[in-house]
Amino acid sequence: MAQIGLVCLGIYLLKDELKQTTNPKIALTSHQMDFYLPVLPEERVTVISEKQVFRFHKLKCKVKLLNSKGELVARGDIAGMLMIK
């Protein structure tokens, strides 16, 4: 969930600052997750991420994980830092 919900959203938000030669670094700083249902192998899931705060390259977002039936599997908050050199 962190790879899709935090990393992909962070790269999308910084798309204008990223160039071909830059190598962004992303660090997970905190997370709080609640899990409700198991996910079995070969099951399709959907990750929904909503930006809460994006300031000074620090991103905090709410994420939800839904199974193929649309049932809530997990939800929580994830935060991380985005570094561009």
MOPAC internal coordinates of N, CA, C and O (Angstrom, degrees):
PM7 1SCF
backbone

  N    0.0000 0     0.00 0     0.00 0    0    0    0
  C    1.4436 1     0.00 0     0.00 0    1    0    0
  C    1.5229 1   110.80 1     0.00 0    2    1    0
  O    1.2310 1   120.58 1   143.97 1    3    2    1
  N    1.3232 1   116.50 1   -36.03 1    3    2    1
  C    1.4613 1   118.84 1  -179.13 1    5    3    2
  C    1.5264 1   111.27 1   -68.34 1    6    5    3
  O    1.2310 1   120.20 1   144.00 1    7    6    5
  N    1.3382 1   117.23 1   -36.00 1    7    6    5
  C    1.4618 1   119.66 1  -179.52 1    9    7    6
  C    1.5179 1   111.25 1   -64.40 1   10    9    7
  O    1.2310 1   120.19 1   139.58 1   11   10    9
  N    1.3049 1   117.24 1   -40.42 1   11   10    9
  C    1.4585 1   120.04 1  -178.72 1   13   11   10
  C    1.5214 1   110.54 1   -86.12 1   14   13   11
  O    1.2310 1   120.42 1   131.07 1   15   14   13
  N    1.3229 1   116.80 1   -48.93 1   15   14   13
  C    1.4565 1   120.94 1  -173.24 1   17   15   14
  C    1.5107 1   114.66 1   -70.65 1   18   17   15
  O    1.2310 1   119.83 1   146.28 1   19   18   17
  N    1.3250 1   117.93 1   -33.72 1   19   18   17
  C    1.4665 1   120.96 1  -176.91 1   21   19   18
  C    1.5282 1   111.60 1  -104.82 1   22   21   19
  O    1.2310 1   120.33 1   127.01 1   23   22   21
  N    1.3213 1   116.98 1   -52.99 1   23   22   21
  C    1.4637 1   120.63 1  -173.34 1   25   23   22
  C    1.5303 1   111.71 1   -66.14 1   26   25   23
  O    1.2310 1   120.24 1   129.66 1   27   26   25
  N    1.3187 1   117.15 1   -50.34 1   27   26   25
  C    1.4725 1   119.53 1  -178.82 1   29   27   26
  C    1.5242 1   111.67 1   -64.19 1   30   29   27
  O    1.2310 1   120.36 1   139.72 1   31   30   29
  N    1.3235 1   116.92 1   -40.28 1   31   30   29
  C    1.4636 1   120.06 1   177.65 1   33   31   30
  C    1.5277 1   110.60 1   -64.45 1   34   33   31
  O    1.2310 1   120.16 1   139.23 1   35   34   33
  N    1.3348 1   117.30 1   -40.77 1   35   34   33
  C    1.4630 1   120.77 1   178.35 1   37   35   34
  C    1.5160 1   112.89 1   -63.57 1   38   37   35
  O    1.2310 1   120.30 1   137.25 1   39   38   37
  N    1.3188 1   117.03 1   -42.75 1   39   38   37
  C    1.4626 1   120.50 1   177.77 1   41   39   38
  C    1.5238 1   110.29 1   -64.40 1   42   41   39
  O    1.2310 1   120.46 1   139.66 1   43   42   41
  N    1.3162 1   116.73 1   -40.34 1   43   42   41
  C    1.4663 1   120.12 1   178.15 1   45   43   42
  C    1.5331 1   110.95 1   -62.75 1   46   45   43
  O    1.2310 1   120.02 1   137.49 1   47   46   45
  N    1.3322 1   117.57 1   -42.51 1   47   46   45
  C    1.4630 1   120.53 1  -179.06 1   49   47   46
  C    1.5268 1   112.13 1   -66.84 1   50   49   47
  O    1.2310 1   120.23 1   151.14 1   51   50   49
  N    1.3328 1   117.16 1   -28.86 1   51   50   49
  C    1.4638 1   121.34 1  -178.76 1   53   51   50
  C    1.5246 1   112.95 1   -99.10 1   54   53   51
  O    1.2310 1   119.81 1  -166.43 1   55   54   53
  N    1.3190 1   117.97 1    13.57 1   55   54   53
  C    1.4652 1   120.73 1  -174.21 1   57   55   54
  C    1.5203 1   113.40 1   -57.67 1   58   57   55
  O    1.2310 1   119.75 1   148.87 1   59   58   57
  N    1.3257 1   118.08 1   -31.13 1   59   58   57
  C    1.4610 1   120.03 1   179.94 1   61   59   58
  C    1.5268 1   112.00 1   -75.33 1   62   61   59
  O    1.2310 1   120.03 1   152.95 1   63   62   61
  N    1.3365 1   117.54 1   -27.05 1   63   62   61
  C    1.4664 1   121.05 1  -179.74 1   65   63   62
  C    1.5249 1   112.33 1   -86.11 1   66   65   63
  O    1.2310 1   120.65 1   157.73 1   67   66   65
  N    1.3139 1   116.37 1   -22.27 1   67   66   65
  C    1.4618 1   119.72 1  -177.95 1   69   67   66
  C    1.5198 1   110.54 1   -77.99 1   70   69   67
  O    1.2310 1   121.16 1   -40.00 1   71   70   69
  N    1.3051 1   115.39 1   140.00 1   71   70   69
  C    1.4555 1   121.83 1   176.34 1   73   71   70
  C    1.5223 1   107.41 1  -122.10 1   74   73   71
  O    1.2310 1   120.70 1    -5.45 1   75   74   73
  N    1.3106 1   116.26 1   174.55 1   75   74   73
  C    1.4659 1   120.57 1  -179.33 1   77   75   74
  C    1.5300 1   111.91 1   -62.35 1   78   77   75
  O    1.2310 1   119.82 1   148.84 1   79   78   77
  N    1.3321 1   117.95 1   -31.16 1   79   78   77
  C    1.4588 1   120.85 1  -174.03 1   81   79   78
  C    1.5247 1   113.28 1   -92.15 1   82   81   79
  O    1.2310 1   119.57 1   170.94 1   83   82   81
  N    1.3216 1   118.43 1    -9.06 1   83   82   81
  C    1.4580 1   119.39 1  -177.49 1   85   83   82
  C    1.5179 1   110.70 1   -83.19 1   86   85   83
  O    1.2310 1   121.35 1   -25.58 1   87   86   85
  N    1.3110 1   115.02 1   154.42 1   87   86   85
  C    1.4572 1   122.09 1   179.06 1   89   87   86
  C    1.5240 1   107.56 1  -128.17 1   90   89   87
  O    1.2310 1   119.62 1   -85.86 1   91   90   89
  N    1.3304 1   118.32 1    94.14 1   91   90   89
  C    1.4701 1   119.33 1  -177.17 1   93   91   90
  C    1.5229 1   111.46 1   -68.29 1   94   93   91
  O    1.2310 1   121.36 1   -35.54 1   95   94   93
  N    1.3086 1   114.99 1   144.46 1   95   94   93
  C    1.4641 1   121.53 1   176.28 1   97   95   94
  C    1.5230 1   107.38 1  -118.62 1   98   97   95
  O    1.2310 1   121.01 1   -42.90 1   99   98   97
  N    1.3094 1   115.68 1   137.10 1   99   98   97
  C    1.4561 1   120.93 1  -176.76 1  101   99   98
  C    1.5182 1   108.32 1  -128.56 1  102  101   99
  O    1.2310 1   120.67 1   -50.19 1  103  102  101
  N    1.3299 1   116.32 1   129.81 1  103  102  101
  C    1.4598 1   121.59 1  -179.42 1  105  103  102
  C    1.5252 1   109.44 1  -122.49 1  106  105  103
  O    1.2310 1   120.86 1   -48.86 1  107  106  105
  N    1.3117 1   115.96 1   131.14 1  107  106  105
  C    1.4562 1   121.67 1   175.50 1  109  107  106
  C    1.5238 1   107.79 1   -77.24 1  110  109  107
  O    1.2310 1   119.96 1   -54.22 1  111  110  109
  N    1.3311 1   117.68 1   125.78 1  111  110  109
  C    1.4651 1   120.41 1  -178.34 1  113  111  110
  C    1.5186 1   113.09 1  -105.28 1  114  113  111
  O    1.2310 1   119.98 1   146.64 1  115  114  113
  N    1.3237 1   117.65 1   -33.36 1  115  114  113
  C    1.4702 1   119.24 1   177.94 1  117  115  114
  C    1.5208 1   109.92 1  -159.64 1  118  117  115
  O    1.2310 1   121.57 1   -23.75 1  119  118  117
  N    1.3106 1   114.60 1   156.25 1  119  118  117
  C    1.4569 1   119.82 1   176.55 1  121  119  118
  C    1.5237 1   109.58 1  -155.18 1  122  121  119
  O    1.2310 1   121.32 1   -28.71 1  123  122  121
  N    1.2985 1   115.09 1   151.29 1  123  122  121
  C    1.4645 1   122.79 1   175.14 1  125  123  122
  C    1.5161 1   105.52 1  -144.59 1  126  125  123
  O    1.2310 1   120.55 1   -69.52 1  127  126  125
  N    1.3170 1   116.55 1   110.48 1  127  126  125
  C    1.4622 1   121.08 1  -174.93 1  129  127  126
  C    1.5232 1   110.15 1  -124.87 1  130  129  127
  O    1.2310 1   121.17 1   -34.90 1  131  130  129
  N    1.3246 1   115.36 1   145.10 1  131  130  129
  C    1.4607 1   122.87 1   172.73 1  133  131  130
  C    1.5239 1   107.04 1  -120.11 1  134  133  131
  O    1.2310 1   120.47 1   -50.18 1  135  134  133
  N    1.3367 1   116.71 1   129.82 1  135  134  133
  C    1.4595 1   122.41 1  -178.90 1  137  135  134
  C    1.5193 1   109.03 1  -110.83 1  138  137  135
  O    1.2310 1   120.62 1   -44.89 1  139  138  137
  N    1.3375 1   116.41 1   135.11 1  139  138  137
  C    1.4590 1   121.31 1  -174.23 1  141  139  138
  C    1.5235 1   113.85 1  -116.96 1  142  141  139
  O    1.2310 1   119.55 1   142.28 1  143  142  141
  N    1.3271 1   118.47 1   -37.72 1  143  142  141
  C    1.4611 1   122.64 1  -176.39 1  145  143  142
  C    1.5256 1   109.71 1  -132.93 1  146  145  143
  O    1.2310 1   119.96 1   -26.26 1  147  146  145
  N    1.3403 1   117.68 1   153.74 1  147  146  145
  C    1.4689 1   119.61 1   175.69 1  149  147  146
  C    1.5274 1   111.20 1   -78.81 1  150  149  147
  O    1.2310 1   121.18 1   -24.12 1  151  150  149
  N    1.3246 1   115.35 1   155.88 1  151  150  149
  C    1.4623 1   122.23 1   173.40 1  153  151  150
  C    1.5209 1   106.54 1  -116.60 1  154  153  151
  O    1.2310 1   120.64 1   -58.46 1  155  154  153
  N    1.3182 1   116.38 1   121.54 1  155  154  153
  C    1.4558 1   122.05 1  -177.51 1  157  155  154
  C    1.5241 1   110.52 1   -89.03 1  158  157  155
  O    1.2310 1   119.83 1   -21.55 1  159  158  157
  N    1.3478 1   117.92 1   158.45 1  159  158  157
  C    1.4684 1   120.21 1   177.09 1  161  159  158
  C    1.5294 1   111.11 1   -57.55 1  162  161  159
  O    1.2310 1   120.94 1   -33.89 1  163  162  161
  N    1.3139 1   115.81 1   146.11 1  163  162  161
  C    1.4664 1   124.21 1  -179.84 1  165  163  162
  C    1.5258 1   113.99 1    71.01 1  166  165  163
  O    1.2310 1   119.39 1  -177.37 1  167  166  165
  N    1.3248 1   118.78 1     2.63 1  167  166  165
  C    1.4643 1   121.02 1   178.59 1  169  167  166
  C    1.5268 1   109.25 1   -83.48 1  170  169  167
  O    1.2310 1   120.36 1   -42.94 1  171  170  169
  N    1.3176 1   116.91 1   137.06 1  171  170  169
  C    1.4674 1   121.59 1   178.09 1  173  171  170
  C    1.5194 1   109.30 1   -84.91 1  174  173  171
  O    1.2310 1   121.16 1   -42.42 1  175  174  173
  N    1.3235 1   115.39 1   137.58 1  175  174  173
  C    1.4607 1   121.28 1   177.94 1  177  175  174
  C    1.5265 1   109.23 1  -128.96 1  178  177  175
  O    1.2310 1   121.16 1   -20.42 1  179  178  177
  N    1.3251 1   115.39 1   159.58 1  179  178  177
  C    1.4586 1   122.29 1   177.82 1  181  179  178
  C    1.5200 1   108.52 1  -124.55 1  182  181  179
  O    1.2310 1   120.50 1   -48.36 1  183  182  181
  N    1.3300 1   116.65 1   131.64 1  183  182  181
  C    1.4586 1   122.02 1   177.23 1  185  183  182
  C    1.5223 1   108.09 1  -106.37 1  186  185  183
  O    1.2310 1   120.91 1   -51.75 1  187  186  185
  N    1.3301 1   115.87 1   128.25 1  187  186  185
  C    1.4678 1   121.95 1   176.91 1  189  187  186
  C    1.5214 1   107.33 1  -116.52 1  190  189  187
  O    1.2310 1   120.61 1   -55.51 1  191  190  189
  N    1.3250 1   116.44 1   124.49 1  191  190  189
  C    1.4586 1   121.90 1  -177.70 1  193  191  190
  C    1.5233 1   109.63 1  -121.78 1  194  193  191
  O    1.2310 1   120.72 1   -47.81 1  195  194  193
  N    1.3249 1   116.23 1   132.19 1  195  194  193
  C    1.4635 1   121.75 1   177.85 1  197  195  194
  C    1.5233 1   109.06 1  -121.47 1  198  197  195
  O    1.2310 1   121.07 1   -54.23 1  199  198  197
  N    1.3292 1   115.57 1   125.77 1  199  198  197
  C    1.4675 1   120.92 1  -179.87 1  201  199  198
  C    1.5247 1   109.50 1   -68.28 1  202  201  199
  O    1.2310 1   120.40 1   -51.25 1  203  202  201
  N    1.3273 1   116.85 1   128.75 1  203  202  201
  C    1.4613 1   122.38 1   174.56 1  205  203  202
  C    1.5275 1   110.03 1   -99.71 1  206  205  203
  O    1.2310 1   120.90 1   128.29 1  207  206  205
  N    1.3335 1   115.89 1   -51.71 1  207  206  205
  C    1.4677 1   121.90 1  -178.68 1  209  207  206
  C    1.5225 1   108.45 1  -140.87 1  210  209  207
  O    1.2310 1   120.39 1   -43.97 1  211  210  209
  N    1.3274 1   116.86 1   136.03 1  211  210  209
  C    1.4568 1   121.85 1   170.90 1  213  211  210
  C    1.5151 1   107.28 1  -141.47 1  214  213  211
  O    1.2310 1   121.17 1   -80.82 1  215  214  213
  N    1.3475 1   115.37 1    99.18 1  215  214  213
  C    1.4640 1   121.85 1  -176.86 1  217  215  214
  C    1.5162 1   109.09 1  -144.33 1  218  217  215
  O    1.2310 1   120.63 1   -43.48 1  219  218  217
  N    1.3208 1   116.41 1   136.52 1  219  218  217
  C    1.4695 1   122.42 1   178.65 1  221  219  218
  C    1.5299 1   111.38 1    52.44 1  222  221  219
  O    1.2310 1   120.84 1  -139.93 1  223  222  221
  N    1.3280 1   115.99 1    40.07 1  223  222  221
  C    1.4686 1   123.96 1   179.45 1  225  223  222
  C    1.5250 1   112.81 1    63.84 1  226  225  223
  O    1.2310 1   119.74 1  -159.30 1  227  226  225
  N    1.3129 1   118.10 1    20.70 1  227  226  225
  C    1.4624 1   121.95 1   172.94 1  229  227  226
  C    1.5241 1   107.24 1  -107.37 1  230  229  227
  O    1.2310 1   121.05 1   -52.04 1  231  230  229
  N    1.3209 1   115.60 1   127.96 1  231  230  229
  C    1.4625 1   121.74 1  -175.73 1  233  231  230
  C    1.5211 1   109.88 1  -118.75 1  234  233  231
  O    1.2310 1   121.10 1   -47.98 1  235  234  233
  N    1.3147 1   115.50 1   132.02 1  235  234  233
  C    1.4631 1   121.38 1   173.12 1  237  235  234
  C    1.5169 1   106.84 1  -127.35 1  238  237  235
  O    1.2310 1   120.60 1   -47.64 1  239  238  237
  N    1.3320 1   116.47 1   132.36 1  239  238  237
  C    1.4607 1   119.08 1  -178.86 1  241  239  238
  C    1.5259 1   111.31 1  -142.88 1  242  241  239
  O    1.2310 1   121.62 1   -24.84 1  243  242  241
  N    1.3221 1   114.51 1   155.16 1  243  242  241
  C    1.4592 1   122.73 1   173.10 1  245  243  242
  C    1.5210 1   106.81 1   -94.97 1  246  245  243
  O    1.2310 1   120.56 1   -46.75 1  247  246  245
  N    1.3276 1   116.53 1   133.25 1  247  246  245
  C    1.4572 1   120.42 1   179.99 1  249  247  246
  C    1.5212 1   110.52 1  -124.74 1  250  249  247
  O    1.2310 1   121.50 1   -32.71 1  251  250  249
  N    1.3264 1   114.73 1   147.29 1  251  250  249
  C    1.4618 1   122.16 1   174.95 1  253  251  250
  C    1.5204 1   107.76 1  -131.30 1  254  253  251
  O    1.2310 1   120.82 1   -36.56 1  255  254  253
  N    1.3235 1   116.03 1   143.44 1  255  254  253
  C    1.4538 1   122.48 1   176.07 1  257  255  254
  C    1.5206 1   107.73 1  -118.24 1  258  257  255
  O    1.2310 1   120.77 1   -57.25 1  259  258  257
  N    1.3341 1   116.13 1   122.75 1  259  258  257
  C    1.4617 1   122.12 1  -179.39 1  261  259  258
  C    1.5244 1   109.25 1  -115.81 1  262  261  259
  O    1.2310 1   120.54 1   -36.36 1  263  262  261
  N    1.3361 1   116.57 1   143.64 1  263  262  261
  C    1.4613 1   119.30 1   175.74 1  265  263  262
  C    1.5219 1   109.92 1   -85.80 1  266  265  263
  O    1.2310 1   120.42 1     4.27 1  267  266  265
  N    1.3299 1   116.81 1  -175.73 1  267  266  265
  C    1.4666 1   120.45 1  -175.76 1  269  267  266
  C    1.5234 1   112.78 1   -67.49 1  270  269  267
  O    1.2310 1   120.00 1   160.93 1  271  270  269
  N    1.3249 1   117.61 1   -19.07 1  271  270  269
  C    1.4682 1   121.62 1   177.21 1  273  271  270
  C    1.5292 1   111.97 1   -87.57 1  274  273  271
  O    1.2310 1   120.22 1   176.88 1  275  274  273
  N    1.3290 1   117.19 1    -3.12 1  275  274  273
  C    1.4606 1   121.27 1  -178.28 1  277  275  274
  C    1.5114 1   113.32 1    85.41 1  278  277  275
  O    1.2310 1   120.05 1  -169.74 1  279  278  277
  N    1.3331 1   117.51 1    10.26 1  279  278  277
  C    1.4672 1   121.57 1   179.82 1  281  279  278
  C    1.5243 1   110.10 1   -82.28 1  282  281  279
  O    1.2310 1   120.60 1   -35.97 1  283  282  281
  N    1.3164 1   116.46 1   144.03 1  283  282  281
  C    1.4614 1   121.92 1   179.00 1  285  283  282
  C    1.5254 1   109.54 1   -72.75 1  286  285  283
  O    1.2310 1   120.43 1   -60.76 1  287  286  285
  N    1.3239 1   116.78 1   119.24 1  287  286  285
  C    1.4573 1   122.89 1  -179.85 1  289  287  286
  C    1.5216 1   110.27 1   -96.00 1  290  289  287
  O    1.2310 1   120.32 1   137.59 1  291  290  289
  N    1.3410 1   117.00 1   -42.41 1  291  290  289
  C    1.4622 1   121.77 1  -179.13 1  293  291  290
  C    1.5186 1   108.84 1  -156.18 1  294  293  291
  O    1.2310 1   121.20 1   -23.50 1  295  294  293
  N    1.3396 1   115.31 1   156.50 1  295  294  293
  C    1.4621 1   120.66 1   173.92 1  297  295  294
  C    1.5183 1   108.76 1  -155.26 1  298  297  295
  O    1.2310 1   121.35 1   -19.84 1  299  298  297
  N    1.3361 1   115.02 1   160.16 1  299  298  297
  C    1.4509 1   118.82 1   179.51 1  301  299  298
  C    1.5162 1   112.44 1   168.92 1  302  301  299
  O    1.2310 1   121.53 1    11.82 1  303  302  301
  N    1.3347 1   114.68 1  -168.18 1  303  302  301
  C    1.4623 1   122.91 1  -179.97 1  305  303  302
  C    1.5218 1   108.66 1  -118.55 1  306  305  303
  O    1.2310 1   120.60 1   -41.78 1  307  306  305
  N    1.3303 1   116.45 1   138.22 1  307  306  305
  C    1.4582 1   122.84 1   177.94 1  309  307  306
  C    1.5215 1   107.77 1  -131.56 1  310  309  307
  O    1.2310 1   120.46 1   -41.41 1  311  310  309
  N    1.3372 1   116.73 1   138.59 1  311  310  309
  C    1.4644 1   121.24 1   178.25 1  313  311  310
  C    1.5238 1   109.38 1  -132.72 1  314  313  311
  O    1.2310 1   120.97 1   -30.25 1  315  314  313
  N    1.3273 1   115.74 1   149.75 1  315  314  313
  C    1.4483 1   120.35 1   179.37 1  317  315  314
  C    1.5183 1   111.82 1  -160.35 1  318  317  315
  O    1.2310 1   121.33 1   -12.30 1  319  318  317
  N    1.3278 1   115.06 1   167.70 1  319  318  317
  C    1.4617 1   122.99 1   177.85 1  321  319  318
  C    1.5220 1   108.73 1  -109.75 1  322  321  319
  O    1.2310 1   120.71 1   -39.43 1  323  322  321
  N    1.3217 1   116.24 1   140.57 1  323  322  321
  C    1.4552 1   122.83 1   178.31 1  325  323  322
  C    1.5220 1   108.16 1  -113.82 1  326  325  323
  O    1.2310 1   120.52 1   -58.17 1  327  326  325
  N    1.3364 1   116.61 1   121.83 1  327  326  325
  C    1.4587 1   120.98 1  -177.75 1  329  327  326
  C    1.5168 1   109.49 1  -116.54 1  330  329  327
  O    1.2310 1   120.84 1   -50.48 1  331  330  329
  N    1.3285 1   116.00 1   129.52 1  331  330  329
  C    1.4608 1   121.84 1   178.59 1  333  331  330
  C    1.5163 1   108.00 1  -119.58 1  334  333  331
  O    1.2310 1   120.71 1   -50.41 1  335  334  333
  N    1.3340 1   116.24 1   129.59 1  335  334  333
  C    1.4631 1   119.96 1   178.48 1  337  335  334
  C    1.4890 1   109.93 1  -120.76 1  338  337  335
  O    1.2310 1   120.10 1   180.00 1  339  338  337

